[in-house]
Amino acid sequence: MIFERFSAHLPDLGVRINTCRHLFPTSDTSTLDWEKENESLAISTGKRSHDQAELMDDNGERRKAGYRVSDLSSDRRRIVEEAYPRFRLGFLGTNAWLGGVDAEVLATVCWYGAVDKLIERKIFTSVIHPMRVPPTRGELSLITDRIWQHRGRARDEARHLVKEGFDPQHKLLEATALETSGEELAREDANCSLYELLMAGDAFVNRNPFDSADTQGALYRAPWIQRLCNNLWFSKKSKSEGLAFPSNKVPLPALALAITAYEIALDEWKSGYFAAIRFDEANGYNDRYQLHLSTIEEWNVYSSASGRGKECKALQCELYEAGVKYTKIPKKSAIQKSSSSFNVASFAANESQ
């Protein structure tokens, strides 16, 4: 089944989903009555919650009115909100450009996992059983929308890092297409030159893209990679979703998303001045993401071979460990307390003194 690809990235999902394939919504018209019934049960007549942000597209623009989390009844809203972090972990661990049936399946798995968790935490009673509260298509859409929302956030975070530059000598200069003075054109030319230098051979992912001789251990070691990972997945202290990354490693699909987000943030300066670009398939960024992901996976296979240094896995672990430090969560003591710290030898030593 499709959902088996997600299981390693979704902790505490519960086991009943393994036998619930028939619960996954389909496009069959026979489901329309079931959908209609559940949609009417889900809608709440209360006011929209102030803490629920309206959905924004990946270009930061407000989406037209549609199905919102605040439209749901309190119980179903709680399920959707519990499903959100599970869903993000799922696509960050498998494919950040998930879509279609795969996205719906993952969202459905996360819905039932959320119900299980709410029962376990005694927020719901066992009477509210996953088999009795299937998600509607509107609710699944609310969950799957998190993919393009997260991509948009990744691009926005990358924009700040691109603007800061690699170092004081290699920074983008303020420029605008509306000015045509000689000084303005010179700034635009400098920005274009910097852009071309960084993009040549994807040099922007290297430790020092301005030194072609710096190759050993330089691949995917650009300083901005750690900073972007920290900002995206380790910036909420104990609630940082990066803390739940499996095997204490930043997943390769998440790393590929960070790289693609930084690339689009660079592309927005390719004309010498900033011009926003949508982070979507129409602009070719799905293809770029898949290319970055396949390249990193190929590197992982190569570096994991016998006799090699496992550099890719080391990078994943280092990104994770630095991210954990960034959360500023105090380390748990490794000291294990025994029933007693003293024995006969201790008593004898005490007496001799």
ChimeraX attribute file (.defattr): number of C-alpha atoms within 10 A of each C-alpha:
attribute: neighborCount
match mode: 1-to-1
recipient: residues
	/A:1	7
	/A:2	12
	/A:3	18
	/A:4	10
	/A:5	13
	/A:6	22
	/A:7	16
	/A:8	14
	/A:9	23
	/A:10	23
	/A:11	15
	/A:12	13
	/A:13	19
	/A:14	15
	/A:15	11
	/A:16	13
	/A:17	19
	/A:18	11
	/A:19	8
	/A:20	13
	/A:21	14
	/A:22	8
	/A:23	16
	/A:24	16
	/A:25	19
	/A:26	14
	/A:27	7
	/A:28	7
	/A:29	9
	/A:30	9
	/A:31	11
	/A:32	12
	/A:33	10
	/A:34	13
	/A:35	18
	/A:36	13
	/A:37	11
	/A:38	17
	/A:39	16
	/A:40	11
	/A:41	13
	/A:42	20
	/A:43	18
	/A:44	16
	/A:45	10
	/A:46	11
	/A:47	8
	/A:48	15
	/A:49	10
	/A:50	8
	/A:51	7
	/A:52	10
	/A:53	11
	/A:54	16
	/A:55	20
	/A:56	15
	/A:57	19
	/A:58	22
	/A:59	18
	/A:60	13
	/A:61	9
	/A:62	11
	/A:63	11
	/A:64	10
	/A:65	8
	/A:66	11
	/A:67	14
	/A:68	18
	/A:69	25
	/A:70	20
	/A:71	18
	/A:72	23
	/A:73	15
	/A:74	15
	/A:75	13
	/A:76	21
	/A:77	19
	/A:78	17
	/A:79	23
	/A:80	24
	/A:81	15
	/A:82	18
	/A:83	23
	/A:84	20
	/A:85	18
	/A:86	26
	/A:87	26
	/A:88	23
	/A:89	24
	/A:90	27
	/A:91	25
	/A:92	26
	/A:93	23
	/A:94	19
	/A:95	22
	/A:96	25
	/A:97	20
	/A:98	18
	/A:99	16
	/A:100	8
	/A:101	13
	/A:102	16
	/A:103	24
	/A:104	21
	/A:105	23
	/A:106	28
	/A:107	29
	/A:108	28
	/A:109	28
	/A:110	30
	/A:111	29
	/A:112	26
	/A:113	25
	/A:114	25
	/A:115	28
	/A:116	23
	/A:117	19
	/A:118	18
	/A:119	17
	/A:120	12
	/A:121	10
	/A:122	10
	/A:123	12
	/A:124	17
	/A:125	11
	/A:126	13
	/A:127	8
	/A:128	14
	/A:129	14
	/A:130	20
	/A:131	12
	/A:132	8
	/A:133	14
	/A:134	18
	/A:135	24
	/A:136	20
	/A:137	17
	/A:138	18
	/A:139	24
	/A:140	21
	/A:141	16
	/A:142	19
	/A:143	26
	/A:144	24
	/A:145	17
	/A:146	17
	/A:147	21
	/A:148	20
	/A:149	16
	/A:150	18
	/A:151	22
	/A:152	21
	/A:153	18
	/A:154	25
	/A:155	27
	/A:156	18
	/A:157	20
	/A:158	28
	/A:159	18
	/A:160	13
	/A:161	19
	/A:162	19
	/A:163	16
	/A:164	15
	/A:165	15
	/A:166	19
	/A:167	7
	/A:168	8
	/A:169	7
	/A:170	13
	/A:171	16
	/A:172	25
	/A:173	20
	/A:174	13
	/A:175	21
	/A:176	16
	/A:177	13
	/A:178	8
	/A:179	10
	/A:180	12
	/A:181	8
	/A:182	9
	/A:183	11
	/A:184	19
	/A:185	17
	/A:186	15
	/A:187	18
	/A:188	25
	/A:189	17
	/A:190	17
	/A:191	24
	/A:192	18
	/A:193	14
	/A:194	20
	/A:195	21
	/A:196	16
	/A:197	15
	/A:198	19
	/A:199	16
	/A:200	10
	/A:201	10
	/A:202	15
	/A:203	19
	/A:204	26
	/A:205	21
	/A:206	22
	/A:207	21
	/A:208	19
	/A:209	22
	/A:210	15
	/A:211	10
	/A:212	9
	/A:213	9
	/A:214	13
	/A:215	12
	/A:216	7
	/A:217	11
	/A:218	14
	/A:219	19
	/A:220	20
	/A:221	16
	/A:222	17
	/A:223	15
	/A:224	23
	/A:225	22
	/A:226	19
	/A:227	18
	/A:228	23
	/A:229	25
	/A:230	22
	/A:231	18
	/A:232	20
	/A:233	24
	/A:234	24
	/A:235	18
	/A:236	16
	/A:237	17
	/A:238	14
	/A:239	12
	/A:240	19
	/A:241	17
	/A:242	26
	/A:243	20
	/A:244	18
	/A:245	22
	/A:246	15
	/A:247	12
	/A:248	16
	/A:249	20
	/A:250	26
	/A:251	23
	/A:252	22
	/A:253	23
	/A:254	22
	/A:255	24
	/A:256	24
	/A:257	26
	/A:258	25
	/A:259	27
	/A:260	26
	/A:261	25
	/A:262	25
	/A:263	23
	/A:264	23
	/A:265	26
	/A:266	24
	/A:267	18
	/A:268	18
	/A:269	23
	/A:270	19
	/A:271	16
	/A:272	26
	/A:273	22
	/A:274	21
	/A:275	13
	/A:276	12
	/A:277	15
	/A:278	17
	/A:279	22
	/A:280	16
	/A:281	12
	/A:282	9
	/A:283	12
	/A:284	11
	/A:285	18
	/A:286	18
	/A:287	15
	/A:288	18
	/A:289	23
	/A:290	18
	/A:291	14
	/A:292	21
	/A:293	22
	/A:294	15
	/A:295	13
	/A:296	18
	/A:297	16
	/A:298	13
	/A:299	16
	/A:300	17
	/A:301	13
	/A:302	15
	/A:303	17
	/A:304	15
	/A:305	10
	/A:306	8
	/A:307	7
	/A:308	9
	/A:309	12
	/A:310	16
	/A:311	16
	/A:312	21
	/A:313	19
	/A:314	14
	/A:315	18
	/A:316	17
	/A:317	17
	/A:318	16
	/A:319	22
	/A:320	25
	/A:321	15
	/A:322	15
	/A:323	27
	/A:324	23
	/A:325	14
	/A:326	17
	/A:327	20
	/A:328	13
	/A:329	10
	/A:330	9
	/A:331	8
	/A:332	6
	/A:333	6
	/A:334	6
	/A:335	6
	/A:336	6
	/A:337	7
	/A:338	7
	/A:339	6
	/A:340	6
	/A:341	7
	/A:342	9
	/A:343	8
	/A:344	8
	/A:345	9
	/A:346	10
	/A:347	10
	/A:348	10
	/A:349	9
	/A:350	9
	/A:351	8
	/A:352	6
	/A:353	5
